[in-house]
């Protein structure tokens, strides 16, 4: 996964982020996988926000909801 520098992250369009306030950047499939792995670890999002991040990351990966990720 390519590391995002502050400059690169700032240049990304808001549509690239899955979470609120430009959290969970998913510019590529590697970042989408990382978002799915990190999602259960965060306590700052409610269930609805986690569902949004999950669905955006899965869409980036080309998977359907309820896919192979094993929630």
N, C-alpha and C positions, 0 to 999 in steps of 0.2 A: 504494500500500500504506500503510495506516495504521501509524504508528509506535507501537510498544508502549512505554509508560512502565514504569518499574520497578513502580509500584503496580498498573498494569493487568496486567502479566505475572505478578505474584505472585498476583493474584486468579484467574487462569486455572486450571481444573482440570488435574490431571496428565495426564488423557486427551487434552488438547490438544497435548501435546508428543510429538514423534516419536522423539527421542533420549533417551539416558540422562541422569539428573540434570537433568531439565527443559530439555534442549537441543532445538533446532530446534522452536520454537513454530509451530504451524500452525492458528491460529484461523480463518483464511479462505484462499481460493484464492490470493490474492496471496502470502501467506506460504508456502504450499505450493510455489508456483513458485520462490520465492526459496530454499527449502530444497533443491530439486532442482538449482538453479544452483550453490549453495554446496557441495553435497555432494562433488564431485570435488576441491575445494580443501582439504578438511580432512584432516589426517593423524592426528587423534586417535581415529578410529574404525576398527575392524577391518572386514573384509568383511561379516560377519554383521550388525554394527550399521548399516553403510551400507545393507544390503538392507532392514533394518527401517525406517529413515528413508525410503528410497525408496518402499517399498510403502505406508507411511502417508500420505506426501505425494501419491502417485498416487491413492490411495483418496479423499483429500480433493478432488482434482481430478476424480474420477469416471472415471478412466482405468483400463484393465486393465494388468497388468504386461506389459512389452514394447510399450507403447503408442508414442505419437508423439514422446516426448521425445528419442529417439535417443541412447541411452547408449553 
